[in-house]
């Protein structure tokens, strides 16, 4: 049975940031100069410590794990962490969110280690604009990574597209069109105001209702879909007529889904966050490093669950300011 929070929401999903480092500098996630304070080697959790937290979480009914960053593939030996998590009884779904730059090198190794699927962040199909949005990297590397993930069997392939007015919103139809011929699940995501990049969200925000209207203006009415299979998450899914893939909309700001939220977050430096958009955190690293047993770790996890807020407060212009998105894990 999943652990229930104070509102009787079952908490079954743990998102784990394995690093604050990234090989890109996406404009909605990180400043151009990178993170002001990078975690030291000693500050970030060791793989054995992460696995210990997952073991404790599994005993509370958490069965879904997502590895994030920063960019998780820049941390050496990430497949070994996947293998460790896959061996923990009760964990039946392991996924990863990646920018895809290094995915072609690691896709098969990750699949062999026990990873089930990947979400790939891709905000533009134009090489020059890719450099503008990410400040680094090449579009062709991401496309090669997606291809490698498909060949390795990391299904379903989900593409996360953060829509920003005046930057990439003219490509909405182009991304939707991909689902006609590719078994990809394109997810349009509202840009969120987090940390130092919050100002972009104010000027670049495009609500999901507008994104959907633009898709339907190009292709006609969307057909409801039962989702993208395993790990459908908070997106609402639709399909173009006769399309292979689906189109999802994630409306964290304009039509929030807080009442269905089933997740906790573990930061790379060992803090538990029960809400992406709240700065409230609970330290679990200290307990790990003094050799805490599973019962003590589970008590800390329960405390984080109990502190989970009813919802965010973006409508009152209150958001998280203590960390960048790249330090939280999205």
C-alpha positions in Angstrom: 0.0 0.0 0.0 1.4 3.5 -0.9 2.0 5.9 1.9 -0.8 8.5 2.2 -0.2 12.2 2.8 -2.5 14.4 4.9 -5.0 14.7 2.1 -5.1 11.0 1.5 -3.0 11.2 -1.7 -1.0 8.0 -2.3 2.7 8.8 -2.7 4.2 6.2 -5.0 6.8 8.1 -7.0 10.3 9.4 -6.1 12.2 11.7 -8.4 15.9 11.6 -7.7 18.4 14.3 -8.9 21.7 12.6 -9.2 23.7 15.7 -10.0 23.4 19.5 -10.3 25.8 19.5 -13.3 24.6 19.8 -16.9 26.3 19.9 -20.3 23.7 22.5 -21.5 22.5 25.9 -20.2 18.8 25.9 -21.2 17.4 29.4 -20.8 14.4 28.3 -18.6 16.6 26.1 -16.4 20.0 27.6 -15.7 21.9 30.9 -16.1 24.3 31.3 -19.0 27.3 31.1 -16.6 26.0 27.9 -15.0 25.2 27.2 -11.3 26.6 29.8 -8.9 27.5 27.1 -6.4 28.2 23.6 -7.6 27.9 20.8 -5.1 31.2 19.3 -4.1 31.9 15.6 -4.4 31.3 15.3 -0.7 28.0 17.1 -0.8 26.2 14.9 -3.3 24.8 11.6 -2.3 26.8 8.5 -3.2 25.1 5.8 -5.3 25.0 3.5 -2.3 23.2 6.3 -0.3 20.7 6.9 -3.0 20.0 3.1 -3.2 19.5 3.1 0.6 16.9 5.8 0.3 15.1 3.9 -2.5 15.1 0.8 -0.4 13.5 2.7 2.5 11.0 4.3 0.1 10.1 0.9 -1.4 9.1 -0.3 2.0 6.6 2.6 2.2 5.0 1.6 -1.1 6.9 3.8 -3.5 7.4 1.8 -6.7 8.3 4.4 -9.3 11.7 6.0 -9.6 12.8 8.7 -12.0 16.4 9.7 -12.3 17.0 13.4 -13.2 19.6 16.1 -12.8 21.0 18.5 -13.9 21.8 16.0 -16.6 21.9 12.5 -15.1 24.2 11.2 -17.9 27.1 13.5 -17.0 27.5 11.6 -13.7 29.9 8.7 -14.2 28.7 5.2 -13.8 25.0 6.1 -13.8 24.1 2.6 -15.2 25.4 1.1 -12.0 22.9 3.1 -10.0 20.2 1.9 -12.3 21.3 -1.7 -11.7 21.3 -1.1 -7.9 17.8 0.3 -7.9 16.5 -2.4 -10.3 17.5 -5.0 -7.7 15.4 -3.5 -4.9 12.2 -5.4 -4.3 9.1 -3.4 -4.9 10.5 -1.1 -7.5 8.8 -1.9 -10.8 9.3 1.3 -12.9 12.7 3.1 -13.4 12.8 6.0 -15.8 15.1 8.9 -16.7 14.7 12.4 -17.9 17.7 13.5 -20.0 18.6 16.2 -22.5 19.7 13.4 -24.9 23.1 14.8 -25.7 24.9 11.7 -24.3 22.1 9.2 -24.8 23.4 7.5 -27.9 26.5 6.4 -25.9 24.5 5.0 -23.0 21.1 3.8 -24.2 21.8 0.1 -24.5 23.9 0.0 -21.3 21.0 1.7 -19.4 18.5 -0.7 -20.8 20.6 -3.7 -19.9 21.0 -2.3 -16.3 17.2 -2.2 -15.9 16.1 1.3 -17.1 12.6 1.0 -18.6 12.1 4.3 -20.5 13.4 7.8 -21.1 11.9 11.3 -21.4 14.0 13.5 -23.7 13.9 17.3 -23.4 13.7 18.8 -26.9 12.4 22.4 -27.3 13.1 23.0 -31.0 13.8 21.1 -34.2 15.9 24.0 -35.7 19.7 23.6 -35.2 20.4 27.3 -34.8 17.5 27.8 -32.4 18.7 24.7 -30.4 21.9 26.6 -29.8 19.9 29.7 -28.7 17.7 27.8 -26.3 20.4 25.5 -24.8 23.4 27.8 -25.3 25.5 24.7 -25.9 25.3 21.3 -27.7 24.0 20.2 -31.1 20.5 19.1 -32.1 21.8 16.2 -34.1 23.2 14.6 -30.9 19.8 14.7 -29.3 18.1 13.1 -32.4 20.8 10.4 -32.4 20.1 9.8 -28.7 16.4 9.4 -29.3 17.2 6.9 -32.2 19.5 4.9 -29.9 16.8 4.8 -27.2 14.3 3.5 -29.7 16.7 0.8 -30.8 17.5 -0.2 -27.3 13.8 -0.7 -26.4 13.5 2.2 -24.0 9.8 2.6 -24.6 7.7 4.7 -24.6 9.8 7.5 -26.0 8.5 10.8 -24.5 9.6 14.2 -25.8 9.3 17.1 -23.3 8.8 20.4 -25.1 8.7 23.6 -22.9 6.7 26.1 -24.9 7.9 29.7 -24.7 6.2 32.6 -26.4 8.4 34.4 -29.0 11.1 31.7 -28.7 9.7 28.4 -29.9 5.9 28.6 -29.9 6.0 28.8 -33.7 7.0 25.1 -33.7 4.0 23.7 -31.9 2.5 22.3 -35.1 5.9 20.9 -36.2 6.2 18.9 -33.0 2.6 17.7 -33.2 3.1 16.6 -36.7 5.9 14.2 -35.6 3.3 12.0 -33.9 1.8 11.1 -37.3 4.8 9.1 -38.4 6.8 8.4 -35.3 5.8 6.4 -32.2 6.7 9.4 -30.0 4.7 11.0 -27.3 5.1 14.7 -27.5 4.4 16.5 -24.3 3.9 20.3 -24.4 4.8 21.8 -21.0 4.0 25.2 -19.6 7.2 27.1 -18.6 7.4 27.3 -14.8 8.7 30.2 -12.6 11.5 28.6 -10.5 14.6 30.2 -9.2 16.6 32.8 -11.1 14.9 31.9 -14.4 11.5 32.9 -13.1 11.4 36.1 -15.2 11.3 34.1 -18.4 8.2 32.4 -17.3 6.4 35.7 -16.9 7.2 37.0 -20.4 7.3 33.6 -22.2 4.3 31.8 -20.6 1.9 30.1 -23.0 -1.1 28.3 -21.4 -1.9 24.8 -22.4 -5.4 25.9 -23.6 -3.7 28.1 -26.2 -1.2 25.4 -27.2 -4.0 22.9 -27.7 -6.0 25.5 -29.7 -3.0 26.0 -32.0 -2.7 22.3 -32.6 -6.4 21.9 -33.4 -6.3 25.0 -35.7 -3.7 23.1 -37.8 -4.9 19.5 -37.6 -8.6 19.6 -36.5 -10.1 18.2 -33.3 -7.9 16.0 -31.1 -9.1 12.5 -30.1 -8.8 11.6 -26.4 -6.1 8.9 -25.7 -5.6 6.7 -22.8 -2.0 8.0 -22.5 1.5 6.9 -23.4 1.4 3.6 -21.7 3.6 3.0 -18.7 4.2 6.1 -16.5 1.6 8.4 -18.0 2.1 10.9 -15.3 0.3 14.3 -15.1 -0.1 14.8 -18.8 -3.5 14.7 -20.5 -3.1 12.8 -23.7 -4.7 13.1 -27.1 -4.1 11.8 -30.6 -4.3 13.2 -34.1 -6.4 11.0 -36.4 -4.5 7.9 -37.4 -1.3 9.0 -35.6 1.2 6.6 -34.3 2.1 8.7 -31.3 0.2 10.9 -28.9 0.2 14.6 -27.8 0.2 15.4 -24.1 -0.4 18.6 -22.3 1.2 19.4 -18.9 -0.5 22.4 -17.3 1.3 22.8 -14.0 0.6 26.5 -13.9 -2.8 27.3 -15.6 -4.6 24.1 -14.6 -2.6 22.6 -11.9 -2.9 18.9 -11.0 -1.7 19.2 -7.3 -4.7 17.2 -6.1 -3.4 14.2 -8.0 0.3 14.7 -7.1 1.9 11.4 -6.0 5.6 12.3 -5.8 8.5 13.2 -3.6 11.8 14.6 -4.8 15.3 13.9 -3.6 17.9 16.5 -4.4 21.5 15.6 -5.3 22.7 16.9 -2.0 20.3 14.7 0.0 17.3 16.9 0.7 13.7 15.7 0.4 11.2 18.1 -1.2 7.5 17.3 -1.2 6.7 20.0 -3.8 8.7 21.3 -6.7 7.3 24.8 -6.2 8.1 25.0 -2.4 11.4 25.7 -0.8 10.6 23.5 2.2 13.1 20.6 2.5 14.0 17.9 4.9 17.6 16.7 5.2 18.1 12.9 4.9 21.8 13.0 4.0 22.8 13.5 7.7 20.9 10.4 8.8 22.4 8.4 6.0 25.9 9.4 6.9 25.5 8.5 10.6 24.4 5.0 9.6 20.6 5.4 10.1 18.6 2.2 9.7 15.7 1.7 7.4 13.2 2.5 10.1 14.8 5.9 10.8 15.0 6.7 7.0 11.4 5.7 6.6 10.4 8.0 9.4 12.1 10.9 7.6 10.4 10.0 4.4 7.0 9.9 6.2 7.7 13.3 7.6 8.3 14.7 4.1 5.0 13.0 3.0 3.1 14.5 5.9 4.4 18.0 5.0 3.3 17.8 1.4 1.2 20.9 0.8 -2.2 20.9 -0.8 -0.9 22.7 -3.8 1.4 25.4 -5.1 0.7 29.1 -4.7 1.6 30.5 -8.2 -1.8 32.2 -8.4 -0.6 34.4 -5.5 2.8 34.9 -7.2 4.6 32.8 -4.6 7.1 30.3 -6.0 10.3 28.5 -5.0 13.4 30.8 -5.0 16.0 28.8 -3.1 17.2 26.6 -6.0 17.5 26.6 -9.7 15.3 24.1 -11.6 18.5 22.1 -12.4 19.2 21.7 -8.7 15.8 20.3 -7.9 15.4 17.8 -10.7 12.2 19.1 -12.3 
